[in-house]
Amino acid sequence: MNKQEARELLRCHSFIQDDLDHPKMQNGFLGMLRPFQGELIEDNFHELMTIIEVLADELEKPSVERELSTSSTSKGESLYLCV
């Protein structure tokens, strides 16, 4: 996974991807929680860990791009990356 792919997947998992039909929008990290159907998809967690590894050098900078540090949805939910 390259940095561009990691950014795109992060947008999907945090539910801010423009393409609402993208599979990760429905079944990604936040998508699987809206509404919660009683099942968590473990692969989403592992994919987020990979995204963090790929973007680690950017996340370690003193000033992190806003899109990387918090990805907010229109309903006020956020996916925060803590490093």
C-alpha positions as a Markdown table, in Angstrom:
| # | Residue | x | y | z |
|---|---|---|---|---|
| 1 | Met | 0.0 | 0.0 | 0.0 |
| 2 | Asn | 1.4 | 3.4 | -0.9 |
| 3 | Lys | 0.6 | 6.7 | 0.8 |
| 4 | Gln | -2.1 | 7.7 | -1.7 |
| 5 | Glu | -3.9 | 4.4 | -1.2 |
| 6 | Ala | -3.5 | 4.7 | 2.6 |
| 7 | Arg | -5.1 | 8.2 | 2.5 |
| 8 | Glu | -7.9 | 7.0 | 0.3 |
| 9 | Leu | -8.6 | 4.1 | 2.6 |
| 10 | Leu | -8.5 | 6.3 | 5.6 |
| 11 | Arg | -11.1 | 8.5 | 4.0 |
| 12 | Cys | -13.3 | 5.5 | 3.4 |
| 13 | His | -12.9 | 4.1 | 6.9 |
| 14 | Ser | -13.7 | 7.5 | 8.5 |
| 15 | Phe | -16.8 | 7.8 | 6.2 |
| 16 | Ile | -15.7 | 11.0 | 4.3 |
| 17 | Gln | -15.1 | 9.4 | 0.9 |
| 18 | Asp | -17.2 | 11.1 | -1.8 |
| 19 | Asp | -18.1 | 7.8 | -3.4 |
| 20 | Leu | -20.9 | 6.5 | -1.2 |
| 21 | Asp | -21.1 | 3.3 | -3.1 |
| 22 | His | -17.5 | 2.4 | -2.3 |
| 23 | Pro | -17.6 | -1.0 | -0.3 |
| 24 | Lys | -15.5 | 0.5 | 2.5 |
| 25 | Met | -18.1 | 3.2 | 3.0 |
| 26 | Gln | -20.7 | 0.6 | 4.0 |
| 27 | Asn | -18.4 | -1.9 | 5.7 |
| 28 | Gly | -15.4 | 0.1 | 6.7 |
| 29 | Phe | -14.5 | 1.0 | 10.3 |
| 30 | Leu | -17.2 | 3.6 | 10.9 |
| 31 | Gly | -19.5 | 2.1 | 8.2 |
| 32 | Met | -19.9 | -1.2 | 10.1 |
| 33 | Leu | -20.9 | 0.8 | 13.2 |
| 34 | Arg | -23.8 | 2.7 | 11.5 |
| 35 | Pro | -26.1 | 1.3 | 12.6 |
| 36 | Phe | -24.3 | -1.4 | 14.5 |
| 37 | Gln | -25.4 | -4.8 | 13.3 |
| 38 | Gly | -23.9 | -6.8 | 16.1 |
| 39 | Glu | -20.7 | -7.8 | 14.2 |
| 40 | Leu | -17.3 | -6.2 | 14.0 |
| 41 | Ile | -15.1 | -6.7 | 11.0 |
| 42 | Glu | -11.6 | -7.5 | 12.4 |
| 43 | Asp | -9.9 | -6.9 | 9.0 |
| 44 | Asn | -10.9 | -3.2 | 9.3 |
| 45 | Phe | -8.8 | -2.8 | 12.5 |
| 46 | His | -5.8 | -4.5 | 10.8 |
| 47 | Glu | -6.2 | -2.3 | 7.7 |
| 48 | Leu | -6.2 | 0.8 | 9.9 |
| 49 | Met | -3.0 | -0.4 | 11.6 |
| 50 | Thr | -1.4 | -0.8 | 8.1 |
| 51 | Ile | -2.6 | 2.7 | 7.1 |
| 52 | Ile | -1.0 | 4.1 | 10.3 |
| 53 | Glu | 2.3 | 2.3 | 9.5 |
| 54 | Val | 2.3 | 3.6 | 5.9 |
| 55 | Leu | 1.6 | 7.2 | 7.0 |
| 56 | Ala | 3.8 | 7.0 | 10.2 |
| 57 | Asp | 6.4 | 9.4 | 9.0 |
| 58 | Glu | 3.7 | 12.0 | 8.2 |
| 59 | Leu | 1.9 | 11.4 | 11.6 |
| 60 | Glu | 5.2 | 11.8 | 13.5 |
| 61 | Lys | 5.7 | 15.4 | 12.2 |
| 62 | Pro | 5.2 | 18.2 | 14.7 |
| 63 | Ser | 2.4 | 19.6 | 12.4 |
| 64 | Val | 0.1 | 16.9 | 11.1 |
| 65 | Glu | -2.2 | 17.6 | 8.1 |
| 66 | Arg | -5.7 | 18.1 | 9.5 |
| 67 | Glu | -7.2 | 15.4 | 7.1 |
| 68 | Leu | -4.8 | 12.8 | 8.7 |
| 69 | Ser | -5.3 | 13.8 | 12.3 |
| 70 | Thr | -9.1 | 13.9 | 12.4 |
| 71 | Ser | -11.5 | 12.8 | 9.8 |
| 72 | Ser | -15.0 | 14.1 | 10.6 |
| 73 | Thr | -18.3 | 13.1 | 9.2 |
| 74 | Ser | -21.3 | 15.3 | 8.5 |
| 75 | Lys | -22.9 | 13.8 | 11.6 |
| 76 | Gly | -20.1 | 14.8 | 13.8 |
| 77 | Glu | -18.5 | 11.4 | 14.3 |
| 78 | Ser | -14.7 | 11.4 | 14.1 |
| 79 | Leu | -12.0 | 8.9 | 13.6 |
| 80 | Tyr | -9.0 | 10.1 | 15.6 |
| 81 | Leu | -5.5 | 8.8 | 15.0 |
| 82 | Cys | -3.5 | 9.0 | 18.2 |
| 83 | Val | 0.2 | 8.7 | 17.9 |
